[in-house]
Amino acid sequence: MMNRFRLTPLQAAMHVGAVFPLMRLIFDLVTGSLGPNPIQSLEQRTGRTAVTLLLLSLSCTPLNTLFGWRELLLRRRALGLYAFLYACLHVLVFLDLDYGLDWHLILNAVFEKRFILVGALSFFLLIPLAITSFDIWVKRLRKNWKRLHRLVYLIAPLVILHFGWARKGDFLRLQGDVLQPLVYGAMLVLLLALRLSPLRKAAVSFRNRILARRTG
């Protein structure tokens, strides 16, 4: 029974790494170290952490394909739920601290600013994925569970687009402060490309050749 609750090194590192940004955020909030615009800092940091964790969850399958590290497949859902946690904090800061729960202003902002509209759409699409991330839903939904969770392949590009459009500059024209979302976008393209059958087979073949040379 004890072994069931024992953390592996990867599991422990994942939980510590996912919780650390929140602890640091709380510390900076308490000590007044969020800078001249604390609300903006809260929004940006929670949003950036949500994007990072979402990409990490998407990286588990390609990394297993490349390196045969099967434990990564067991950590995808937890990373996805952590991403949703930070997305919830991001949205709460926007709704409450930034707009004071003034729904008239919030709706105007959603329909006037494209990055907010895309961000709202991404968040609403994430909700059913987070709710059905538990084993009981895997059993209830069966084949439909995988179909539902393929929505992440739509959500992730929308999140990157939201991230890029929220920065000062033109994300699509590569102008302004867009380096970070571009890097995240390139990572997403690579992670999704490695899921394509030809590239996945090539990666597995390459891994097997390397292993054969080592054992030979």
C-alpha positions as semicolon CSV with decimal commas, in nm:
position;residue;x (nm);y (nm);z (nm)
1;M;0,000;0,000;0,000
2;M;0,289;0,235;0,078
3;N;0,443;0,183;-0,268
4;R;0,125;0,313;-0,427
5;F;0,184;0,659;-0,281
6;R;0,562;0,669;-0,325
7;L;0,674;0,938;-0,567
8;T;0,922;0,862;-0,841
9;P;1,202;1,117;-0,896
10;L;1,032;1,241;-1,214
11;Q;0,697;1,270;-1,038
12;A;0,849;1,464;-0,750
13;A;1,036;1,696;-0,989
14;M;0,715;1,755;-1,186
15;H;0,513;1,852;-0,878
16;V;0,788;2,076;-0,736
17;G;0,845;2,242;-1,074
18;A;0,472;2,303;-1,125
19;V;0,407;2,442;-0,776
20;F;0,722;2,656;-0,754
21;P;0,597;2,939;-0,983
22;L;0,285;2,972;-0,768
23;M;0,486;2,982;-0,445
24;R;0,719;3,241;-0,594
25;L;0,422;3,444;-0,715
26;I;0,266;3,442;-0,367
27;F;0,600;3,541;-0,213
28;D;0,641;3,832;-0,457
29;L;0,282;3,939;-0,392
30;V;0,328;3,937;-0,014
31;T;0,661;4,119;-0,030
32;G;0,545;4,374;-0,288
33;S;0,795;4,257;-0,547
34;L;0,562;4,236;-0,847
35;G;0,686;4,562;-0,997
36;P;0,509;4,888;-1,083
37;N;0,211;4,707;-1,240
38;P;0,135;4,409;-1,014
39;I;-0,191;4,310;-1,187
40;Q;-0,020;4,294;-1,525
41;S;0,264;4,096;-1,370
42;L;0,016;3,848;-1,219
43;E;-0,161;3,808;-1,552
44;Q;0,157;3,760;-1,750
45;R;0,324;3,519;-1,509
46;T;0,020;3,295;-1,458
47;G;-0,045;3,293;-1,833
48;R;0,315;3,215;-1,922
49;T;0,328;2,931;-1,670
50;A;0,002;2,787;-1,807
51;V;0,144;2,787;-2,161
52;T;0,471;2,630;-2,044
53;L;0,294;2,348;-1,860
54;L;0,061;2,285;-2,153
55;L;0,360;2,246;-2,385
56;L;0,530;2,018;-2,134
57;S;0,220;1,797;-2,126
58;L;0,225;1,783;-2,506
59;S;0,596;1,695;-2,505
60;C;0,549;1,372;-2,308
61;T;0,443;1,155;-2,604
62;P;0,713;1,279;-2,847
63;L;0,983;1,245;-2,580
64;N;0,870;0,889;-2,512
65;T;0,887;0,822;-2,886
66;L;1,239;0,964;-2,907
67;F;1,387;0,821;-2,588
68;G;1,153;0,538;-2,483
69;W;1,085;0,706;-2,147
70;R;0,742;0,556;-2,079
71;E;0,694;0,716;-1,738
72;L;0,643;1,046;-1,916
73;L;0,311;0,910;-2,047
74;L;0,192;0,877;-1,688
75;R;0,260;1,245;-1,619
76;R;0,072;1,401;-1,910
77;R;-0,259;1,442;-1,731
78;A;-0,106;1,592;-1,417
79;L;0,087;1,847;-1,625
80;G;-0,231;1,928;-1,814
81;L;-0,423;1,982;-1,489
82;Y;-0,148;2,208;-1,356
83;A;-0,171;2,405;-1,682
84;F;-0,545;2,440;-1,626
85;L;-0,485;2,555;-1,266
86;Y;-0,263;2,840;-1,384
87;A;-0,508;2,919;-1,666
88;C;-0,782;2,953;-1,401
89;L;-0,563;3,188;-1,197
90;H;-0,487;3,385;-1,514
91;V;-0,858;3,423;-1,589
92;L;-0,945;3,511;-1,227
93;V;-0,684;3,789;-1,223
94;F;-0,826;3,922;-1,549
95;L;-1,190;3,907;-1,434
96;D;-1,151;4,028;-1,076
97;L;-0,835;4,231;-1,031
98;D;-0,818;4,378;-1,381
99;Y;-1,187;4,434;-1,458
100;G;-1,342;4,422;-1,109
101;L;-1,603;4,163;-1,220
102;D;-1,771;4,432;-1,429
103;W;-1,931;4,199;-1,684
104;H;-2,026;4,480;-1,920
105;L;-1,662;4,590;-1,945
106;I;-1,546;4,229;-1,964
107;L;-1,777;4,144;-2,256
108;N;-1,674;4,462;-2,438
109;A;-1,307;4,369;-2,391
110;V;-1,367;4,014;-2,515
111;F;-1,529;4,129;-2,839
112;E;-1,308;4,434;-2,897
113;K;-0,967;4,275;-2,838
114;R;-0,886;3,972;-3,048
115;F;-0,627;3,831;-2,806
116;I;-0,886;3,825;-2,525
117;L;-1,143;3,658;-2,752
118;V;-0,896;3,385;-2,852
119;G;-0,786;3,344;-2,490
120;A;-1,148;3,308;-2,373
121;L;-1,217;3,048;-2,641
122;S;-0,904;2,854;-2,541
123;F;-1,007;2,857;-2,175
124;F;-1,362;2,739;-2,241
125;L;-1,229;2,454;-2,456
126;L;-0,990;2,354;-2,177
127;I;-1,270;2,315;-1,920
128;P;-1,418;1,985;-2,052
129;L;-1,066;1,843;-2,089
130;A;-0,983;1,926;-1,727
131;I;-1,313;1,786;-1,597
132;T;-1,270;1,458;-1,785
133;S;-0,901;1,412;-1,700
134;F;-0,977;1,155;-1,430
135;D;-0,990;0,777;-1,470
136;I;-1,363;0,756;-1,405
137;W;-1,426;0,961;-1,721
138;V;-1,188;0,747;-1,925
139;K;-1,409;0,448;-1,839
140;R;-1,737;0,631;-1,896
141;L;-1,645;0,796;-2,227
142;R;-1,436;0,508;-2,367
143;K;-1,337;0,587;-2,727
144;N;-1,499;0,930;-2,701
145;W;-1,246;1,023;-2,431
146;K;-0,961;1,023;-2,683
147;R;-1,172;1,209;-2,935
148;L;-1,255;1,477;-2,679
149;H;-0,896;1,518;-2,565
150;R;-0,777;1,567;-2,922
151;L;-0,918;1,916;-2,875
152;V;-0,581;1,999;-2,719
153;Y;-0,436;2,007;-3,073
154;L;-0,671;2,298;-3,145
155;I;-0,637;2,460;-2,802
156;A;-0,256;2,474;-2,803
157;P;-0,226;2,683;-3,123
158;L;-0,503;2,913;-2,996
159;V;-0,313;2,959;-2,670
160;I;0,007;3,048;-2,858
161;L;-0,191;3,292;-3,073
162;H;-0,339;3,450;-2,759
163;F;0,010;3,473;-2,610
164;G;0,152;3,636;-2,923
165;W;-0,130;3,883;-2,978
166;A;-0,115;3,991;-2,612
167;R;0,243;4,113;-2,655
168;K;0,334;4,461;-2,783
169;G;0,405;4,429;-3,151
170;D;0,275;4,225;-3,443
171;F;0,304;3,854;-3,380
172;L;0,216;3,752;-3,735
173;R;0,449;4,006;-3,896
174;L;0,736;3,930;-3,657
175;Q;0,749;4,288;-3,529
176;G;0,793;4,404;-3,167
177;D;0,820;4,202;-2,847
178;V;0,724;3,866;-2,996
179;L;1,038;3,655;-2,952
180;Q;0,905;3,451;-2,660
181;P;0,571;3,354;-2,820
182;L;0,759;3,273;-3,141
183;V;0,986;3,034;-2,952
184;Y;0,682;2,874;-2,788
185;G;0,515;2,851;-3,129
186;A;0,819;2,683;-3,283
187;M;0,825;2,433;-2,996
188;L;0,457;2,356;-3,052
189;V;0,508;2,301;-3,425
190;L;0,793;2,060;-3,351
191;L;0,593;1,870;-3,088
192;L;0,294;1,834;-3,317
193;A;0,513;1,737;-3,615
194;L;0,669;1,454;-3,413
195;R;0,319;1,306;-3,374
196;L;0,280;1,265;-3,750
197;S;0,315;0,902;-3,853
198;P;0,617;0,939;-4,092
199;L;0,818;1,147;-3,844
200;R;0,717;0,926;-3,552
201;K;0,828;0,613;-3,738
202;A;1,154;0,781;-3,836
203;A;1,217;0,881;-3,472
204;V;1,149;0,526;-3,348
205;S;1,376;0,381;-3,618
206;F;1,654;0,626;-3,524
207;R;1,615;0,539;-3,154
208;N;1,629;0,166;-3,227
209;R;1,947;0,206;-3,434
210;I;2,114;0,398;-3,153
211;L;2,012;0,132;-2,900
212;A;2,134;-0,144;-3,129
213;R;2,477;0,020;-3,159
214;R;2,503;0,056;-2,782
215;T;2,407;-0,304;-2,712
216;G;2,615;-0,432;-3,002
